[in-house]
Amino acid sequence: MLIPVVMAVAVLSAPMAAQAQTQAATSRAIAPYGLGKPGSERDLSAWNIDIDAQGNGLPAGSGSVKQGQLLYAQQCAACHGAHGEGKPADQLVGGWGTLRAPNPVKTIGSFWPYATTLFDFIRRAMPYNAPQSLSNEEVYALSAYLLYLNHIVPESTVLNARSLPAVRMPNRDGFVSDTRPDTSNVACRSNCVPATVSPR
């Protein structure tokens, strides 16, 4: 009678032992030095703030050109110039028609293909001395004002999660997909068409 009982115990304990080994391996993989913990959804949401070309990930809120003008003077002009002309930081306005020149001027208005990229960059990295300190409304307003300075939207524009992705940038068709076999076009997520436009 002893042998069957021992075998039953062995059969029952095998899955438990495997589960314990899996948990131990997971713990070692997560914190090989006894530090850290698995990231929760709440932990990830603090840095998972990217916005794609189609506007996926844009937050609620809105901002106007007029609101952006005041914010720009307070938060941006010291680095980018009173009207986006640059100095000491990058030029944000102008450069139209220079992309084929020997020294192209790559600004928001002359080079950037998507207005959503503007929102994403400001929200993530500006102002330089206090990145991610602006509210969503302030980022929408600054985006509206910079697009206005580049003659892309009218002065009456109010941007939000619906209207921002609808803004068509002048250089939208100036980019082509990388067709090398070891790359893939991750920028296009739906209704993708083969690129036929040469870079400008």
N, C-alpha and C positions, 0 to 999 in steps of 0.2 A: 504493500500500500504506500510505502514511502516514496517509491520512484514516481508514480503518477502525480502525487502531490507536488513533488519537486519540479517535475516537468510543467505542471500547470502554473506554478509560480514563475518559472522561467518564461513561459509564453506570455503571461500577463505583464511581466516586468520589462520585456523587450521593447514594446512601444514607449513605455514611460522612460526607459533609458535613452532611447533615440530622441525623444522630445527634450530631455534634459541636455543631451549633447548639442542639439540644434540651438537651444536657448543659450548655452554656454558659448557656442561659436558665434552667435549673433552678438552677444555681449562683448566678446573679444574684438569682433570686427568694428563695432561701434566705438568702443573705448579701449583700445589695446593697452593704454597706460592708466586705465582707471579714471579717465577724465571724460567729461562731456555726457550728452544724453541724446537720444533720437530727437530730431526736429519735429515739432507738431505743425499742423496747418497754420496755427496762429503765428508760430515762429517764422514760417516761410513767407507768410503774407507781408511781413514788414519789408522784405527786400524784393519780393516778386511783383514789381510794379511796372514792368516793361509794357510798352504799347507797340503793336505791330502796324504795318503799313495800312491795313484796312481799318484800323481804329479799335481792334479788339483790346480790351483792357482799359479803355478810357473811363475815367470816373464820372460820377454825377457832378453837376456844377455848370457854370457858364461865366463868360467874361466878355466885355466889350472893348472896342478900340479905345474909347475915351478913358475907361478905367485903366487900360494897359499903358496909356501915355503917361499918366501920373506915376504908376508903378515903375515904369522904365526910368523915369527921371530919378526916382529914389533908389532903385536897386541895380540898375544896369549902366547908366550913362557914364559913371566914373571910369568904367573899364572899356566900354564899347563906343564911347563918343555920344554926344548929345542927340545925334540922328542916326546912330548905327554905323558911322563912318570908320569905326575902329580906333585903336590907339588908347591905351597900350595893348588891349586884347584884340581879338579877331574883328574884322569888318563884318557886319551883319547885313548891310544894305548895299545895293548897287551891283556892279560887275556884269550887267546885262550885255550880252553879245561878246563877251571876252573869252568864252570857253575854248574857242578855236585859236586864240591868240597864243603867242609864245609864252606869255605870263598871264594865264587866266586868273580872274578874280572870282574865287569860289565863295559865294555868300548864300544866305537863305534863299534869296530871290533868283540868283543866277544858276545855282547848282543843285540844291536839295530837291529830291524827287517827290517827297511826301510831306504834307503839312503835319501829319501825326508824329513824324520824327522830331519836329520842332518842339511839340508838347512834351514828348518823352525826354528829350535832352534837357530842357529847362527844368522839368520836374525832378529829374534825377541829379543834375549836376550844378544848378545855378540857384542863387548867386554863388560865386566862387568861394567866398568866405563863409557861407552858411548853406551848403547844398541841402536840398529837401526841406527847407524851412518855409517854402511858399505854399499857400493853400491851393487847392485845385482851381478855385475861382481866379486866383491871381495868375496861375499858369495859363489858364484859358485867355485871360485878359492880355497878358504879355504876348502870347502867340498871336492874338488878333492884331495887336499894335504892330508887331514886327512884320506880319503879312501885309498890313496896310502900308507901312513904310516902303515895302518892296513892290507896291502897286499891284498886289495880287487880290486883295479884297477891298471893298469900299469902306468909307469911314463909319458907316452905320452898322457894320458887322458886329454880331454877337456870336461867339463860338461856344459850342457845347459838344457832347459826345456824338451827336448826330450831324451837326454842320461841319465840324472840323475835318472828318475824313472825306467830305464832299468837295473840299477845296482842291482845285487842280493846280499843281505847281507847274511853272513854265518849263522846267527841265524833266518832267515826268517821263518822257520818252527818250531821254538822253542816256539811259542805262540799258545794258544788255545782260542776259543771263550768261553765266559761265557754263559753257557746254562741254568742258573737259569731262572725260568719263569718271574721274575720281571726285567729282563735285556734284552737288544737287542744288536745285533752286528751291531753297527753303523759304524764300520770301513770298512766293506765290502759293496760296492755299486753296484757291477756288477759281474756276473759269480762266485757267492759265492759257496763254497763247505763246507760241514760239517767238522769240525775239527776232525782229527783222530790222531794227533801227541801229544804225552805227553810233558809237559813242560820240558825243560832241566835245 
